[in-house]
Amino acid sequence: MPTRSSSGSTATKNPPGNQTPNTPDINESEIARLKVDDLRSRLRRRGVTETADMKKDDLVKALVKSLRDDSSGNGSGSRGGGSRTGAKANGAKSGGSNGNPPGNQTPNTPDINESEIARLKVDELRDRLRDRGVTDTADMKKDDLVKALVKSLRDGSAGNGSAGSRSSGSGGGIRTGAHTSKSLKYSQEIDSVDDEPERPGRSLVTTDHEVIRRWAESRKGVPCTVDGSEHDGHAGVLRFDFPANGREDRLREISWEEWFAAFDQRRLNFIYQEERSDGKQSNFFRLENPDREDG
């Protein structure tokens, strides 16, 4: 029967199996009964990566912590305010009662100080944007550079991506052309890391840099080009090198910036799967150029 406090009011108890106070929707016993693959899958969907070497107890704790952070308001709606790696699913930083720091006109992003960014020199702005994977800044004026850097930082804080992967065309939507394939037409479009497949085995398509990067890195994939396919000083055929497939001698590792520069320049679409129809992680992907029959 319910317990009563000294004042006579009925105390609210958490449901059986829930050892997380004030989070009645989180049933730790139920989570502990999930299989390891299910735990990794749920964590991956919440933006938690690098779980391959984690044991079941750690996976359970990481998922409970991620759910608890969201329920307490530390990460709701954005799944952690940026990229989560390994068990570092701590959620976005909360502004709390102190509000945003002076000079920050971006709500709920206390680490972004627009006034400080505006004081940077043009070369410094370009360097920071380049570090975040934002290219084509040579002809941009200072005001535009400031806005681009603030937007890139804000997108990261809002859970749309982490530093080092976005570019001016990272979220430009699906590319179509005269030779758009049927597989693209029947694929679910993914616009951000918050989007989830409608079902296991679903064919997906995206041009979002952060979605692609997280997908590859969660499988320990490294951005590569086929050695000898380079032309005009640019990366040639784009690939990922997955440890599970064994090292391919013909692949040469390149930076994410170089990989995405070639990806955007060639107007490619990234067609892929998160999971196979049986729920297991899938490494399937292919790149399609809708302007050419051979992709």
C-alpha positions as CSV (number, residue, x, y, z in Angstrom):
1,M,0.0,0.0,0.0
2,P,1.2,3.6,-0.5
3,T,3.3,5.1,2.2
4,R,2.4,8.4,3.9
5,S,4.8,11.1,5.0
6,S,4.7,12.8,8.4
7,S,2.3,15.4,6.9
8,G,-0.1,12.7,5.9
9,S,0.3,13.1,2.2
10,T,0.7,10.0,0.0
11,A,4.2,9.5,-1.2
12,T,4.7,8.7,-4.9
13,K,6.7,5.5,-5.5
14,N,8.6,4.7,-8.6
15,P,7.3,1.7,-10.6
16,P,8.9,-1.8,-9.8
17,G,12.3,-2.2,-11.3
18,N,13.0,1.5,-11.5
19,Q,15.9,2.6,-9.4
20,T,16.1,6.1,-10.9
21,P,14.2,8.6,-8.7
22,N,11.8,11.1,-10.4
23,T,12.1,9.3,-13.7
24,P,9.1,6.9,-13.7
25,D,9.4,6.2,-17.5
26,I,12.8,4.6,-17.0
27,N,12.6,1.0,-15.9
28,E,16.2,-0.2,-15.3
29,S,15.2,-3.8,-14.8
30,E,13.5,-3.8,-18.2
31,I,16.6,-2.2,-19.8
32,A,18.9,-4.8,-18.1
33,R,16.9,-7.6,-19.8
34,L,17.7,-6.2,-23.3
35,K,20.2,-8.0,-25.4
36,V,23.6,-6.4,-26.0
37,D,22.8,-5.7,-29.7
38,D,19.5,-4.1,-28.6
39,L,21.4,-1.9,-26.1
40,R,24.0,-0.8,-28.7
41,S,21.2,-0.1,-31.2
42,R,19.3,2.1,-28.7
43,L,22.4,4.0,-27.7
44,R,23.4,4.5,-31.3
45,R,20.0,6.0,-32.1
46,R,20.5,8.4,-29.2
47,G,23.9,9.5,-30.6
48,V,26.0,7.4,-28.3
49,T,28.9,5.8,-30.2
50,E,32.1,3.8,-29.5
51,T,30.1,1.1,-27.7
52,A,31.7,-1.8,-29.5
53,D,34.1,-2.6,-26.6
54,M,31.6,-1.9,-23.8
55,K,30.3,-4.9,-21.7
56,K,26.6,-5.3,-21.0
57,D,26.7,-3.7,-17.6
58,D,28.3,-0.6,-19.0
59,L,25.9,-0.5,-21.9
60,V,22.9,-0.7,-19.4
61,K,24.4,2.1,-17.3
62,A,25.1,4.3,-20.4
63,L,21.5,3.9,-21.7
64,V,20.0,4.6,-18.3
65,K,22.2,7.7,-17.9
66,S,21.2,8.9,-21.4
67,L,17.5,8.5,-20.6
68,R,17.9,10.0,-17.2
69,D,19.7,13.1,-18.6
70,D,16.9,13.6,-21.1
71,S,14.2,13.1,-18.4
72,S,15.8,15.7,-16.2
73,G,15.9,18.2,-19.0
74,N,19.6,18.0,-19.9
75,G,19.2,16.6,-23.3
76,S,15.6,16.4,-24.4
77,G,14.9,17.1,-28.0
78,S,18.6,17.1,-29.0
79,R,19.9,13.8,-27.6
80,G,22.9,15.2,-25.8
81,G,23.6,18.5,-27.4
82,G,26.2,17.4,-29.9
83,S,28.0,14.2,-30.5
84,R,28.2,11.6,-27.8
85,T,31.1,9.2,-27.9
86,G,31.5,6.0,-25.8
87,A,29.9,6.3,-22.4
88,K,30.1,10.1,-22.5
89,A,26.4,10.6,-22.9
90,N,26.2,13.5,-20.5
91,G,23.6,15.5,-22.4
92,A,23.8,19.1,-23.5
93,K,25.0,21.7,-21.0
94,S,22.2,23.5,-19.3
95,G,22.2,27.2,-18.9
96,G,20.5,26.7,-15.5
97,S,19.3,29.8,-13.6
98,N,22.4,31.8,-14.6
99,G,21.2,32.3,-18.1
100,N,23.5,32.7,-21.1
101,P,26.8,34.5,-20.6
102,P,27.2,38.1,-21.7
103,G,27.5,38.5,-25.4
104,N,25.7,35.4,-26.3
105,Q,22.5,36.0,-28.3
106,T,21.9,32.3,-29.0
107,P,19.4,30.8,-26.5
108,N,20.3,27.6,-24.8
109,T,23.8,27.6,-26.2
110,P,25.9,28.9,-23.3
111,D,29.2,28.0,-24.9
112,I,28.6,30.2,-28.0
113,N,29.7,33.8,-27.4
114,E,28.8,35.7,-30.5
115,S,30.4,38.9,-29.4
116,E,33.7,37.1,-28.9
117,I,33.4,35.4,-32.3
118,A,32.7,38.8,-34.0
119,R,36.1,40.0,-32.6
120,L,38.0,37.4,-34.4
121,K,40.0,38.3,-37.5
122,V,38.9,37.1,-40.9
123,D,41.7,34.6,-41.2
124,E,40.9,33.2,-37.7
125,L,37.3,32.8,-38.7
126,R,38.2,31.0,-41.9
127,D,40.6,28.7,-39.9
128,R,37.9,27.8,-37.4
129,L,35.4,27.2,-40.1
130,R,37.8,25.0,-42.0
131,D,38.5,23.0,-38.8
132,R,34.8,22.4,-38.6
133,G,34.7,21.2,-42.2
134,V,33.1,24.3,-43.7
135,T,34.6,25.1,-47.1
136,D,34.1,27.7,-49.8
137,T,34.8,30.6,-47.5
138,A,37.3,32.5,-49.7
139,D,34.7,35.0,-51.1
140,M,32.8,35.4,-47.8
141,K,32.9,38.8,-46.0
142,K,33.5,39.0,-42.3
143,D,29.8,39.3,-41.3
144,D,29.0,36.2,-43.4
145,L,32.0,34.3,-41.8
146,V,30.7,35.2,-38.3
147,K,27.2,34.0,-39.1
148,A,28.5,30.8,-40.6
149,L,30.7,30.0,-37.6
150,V,27.8,30.8,-35.2
151,K,25.4,28.6,-37.1
152,S,27.9,25.8,-37.2
153,L,28.5,26.0,-33.5
154,R,24.7,26.4,-32.8
155,D,23.9,23.3,-35.0
156,G,26.5,21.3,-33.0
157,S,25.0,22.5,-29.7
158,A,21.5,21.7,-30.9
159,G,22.5,18.1,-31.5
160,N,22.7,18.4,-35.3
161,G,26.3,17.5,-35.5
162,S,29.7,17.9,-33.9
163,A,32.7,20.0,-34.9
164,G,34.8,19.0,-37.8
165,S,32.3,17.6,-40.2
166,R,29.9,20.3,-41.5
167,S,30.3,22.3,-44.7
168,S,28.2,24.9,-46.4
169,G,26.4,22.1,-48.3
170,S,26.2,19.6,-45.4
171,G,22.4,19.7,-45.1
172,G,21.4,20.7,-48.7
173,G,19.0,17.8,-49.2
174,I,18.9,15.0,-51.6
175,R,20.5,15.6,-55.0
176,T,18.6,14.6,-58.1
177,G,19.3,14.5,-61.8
178,A,18.7,12.8,-65.1
179,H,19.9,9.5,-63.8
180,T,18.4,9.4,-60.3
181,S,18.1,5.8,-59.4
182,K,15.0,3.9,-58.2
183,S,16.8,3.0,-55.0
184,L,17.1,6.7,-54.1
185,K,13.5,7.3,-54.9
186,Y,12.4,4.5,-52.5
187,S,14.9,5.4,-49.8
188,Q,13.9,7.3,-46.6
189,E,15.5,10.7,-46.5
190,I,17.6,11.4,-43.4
191,D,18.2,15.2,-42.8
192,S,19.9,15.1,-39.4
193,V,21.3,12.8,-36.7
194,D,18.0,13.1,-34.9
195,D,16.2,11.2,-37.7
196,E,15.7,7.5,-37.2
197,P,14.9,4.7,-39.7
198,E,11.3,3.8,-40.0
199,R,12.2,0.1,-39.5
200,P,15.2,-2.2,-39.5
201,G,16.6,-2.9,-42.9
202,R,15.2,0.4,-44.3
203,S,17.1,1.9,-47.2
204,L,18.2,5.4,-46.3
205,V,19.7,8.4,-48.2
206,T,21.4,11.6,-47.0
207,T,23.8,14.3,-47.9
208,D,24.3,15.5,-44.3
209,H,27.9,15.4,-43.4
210,E,27.4,14.7,-39.7
211,V,25.0,11.8,-40.4
212,I,27.6,10.2,-42.7
213,R,30.5,10.8,-40.4
214,R,28.7,9.4,-37.4
215,W,27.5,6.4,-39.4
216,A,31.1,5.6,-40.5
217,E,32.7,6.3,-37.1
218,S,30.2,4.1,-35.2
219,R,31.6,1.3,-37.4
220,K,35.2,2.5,-37.0
221,G,35.2,3.4,-40.6
222,V,38.0,5.7,-41.9
223,P,37.5,8.1,-44.9
224,C,39.6,6.9,-47.8
225,T,40.1,7.2,-51.6
226,V,41.2,4.5,-53.9
227,D,44.9,4.9,-54.5
228,G,45.7,5.9,-58.0
229,S,42.2,7.3,-58.8
230,E,43.1,10.8,-57.9
231,H,42.8,13.5,-60.6
232,D,43.7,17.2,-60.7
233,G,45.0,17.1,-57.2
234,H,41.6,16.0,-55.8
235,A,40.5,12.8,-54.1
236,G,39.5,10.0,-56.5
237,V,37.0,7.2,-55.8
238,L,35.6,7.7,-52.3
239,R,35.4,4.7,-49.9
240,F,35.5,3.9,-46.2
241,D,38.0,1.4,-44.7
242,F,36.3,-0.8,-42.1
243,P,38.5,-2.8,-39.8
244,A,35.9,-5.7,-39.9
245,N,36.6,-6.0,-43.6
246,G,40.4,-6.2,-43.2
247,R,42.8,-3.6,-44.4
248,E,42.7,-2.9,-48.2
249,D,46.1,-2.0,-49.5
250,R,44.6,0.0,-52.4
251,L,42.8,2.4,-50.0
252,R,44.6,5.6,-48.9
253,E,43.3,7.4,-45.8
254,I,42.3,11.1,-46.3
255,S,40.8,13.8,-44.1
256,W,37.1,14.2,-43.6
257,E,37.4,17.7,-45.1
258,E,38.9,16.3,-48.3
259,W,36.4,13.4,-48.4
260,F,33.4,15.8,-48.0
261,A,34.8,18.3,-50.4
262,A,34.9,15.6,-53.1
263,F,31.5,14.3,-52.0
264,D,29.9,17.8,-52.5
265,Q,31.8,18.7,-55.6
266,R,30.5,15.5,-57.4
267,R,27.0,16.0,-56.1
268,L,26.9,12.6,-54.6
269,N,24.1,11.0,-52.5
270,F,25.0,8.6,-49.6
271,I,22.6,5.6,-49.8
272,Y,23.0,3.3,-46.8
273,Q,21.5,1.1,-44.0
274,E,21.7,1.5,-40.3
275,E,20.6,-2.0,-39.6
276,R,19.8,-5.1,-41.5
277,S,16.2,-6.5,-41.5
278,D,17.3,-8.8,-38.6
279,G,18.3,-5.8,-36.5
280,K,22.0,-6.3,-36.7
281,Q,24.3,-3.4,-37.6
282,S,24.8,-3.0,-41.4
283,N,27.9,-1.7,-43.2
284,F,26.1,-1.3,-46.5
285,F,26.5,1.9,-48.4
286,R,27.0,3.3,-51.9
287,L,27.6,6.7,-53.4
288,E,25.4,7.8,-56.3
289,N,25.8,10.6,-58.7
290,P,22.4,11.4,-60.1
291,D,23.9,13.2,-63.1
292,R,25.8,10.1,-64.4
293,E,24.6,6.6,-65.3
294,D,27.7,5.0,-63.8
295,G,27.3,7.0,-60.5
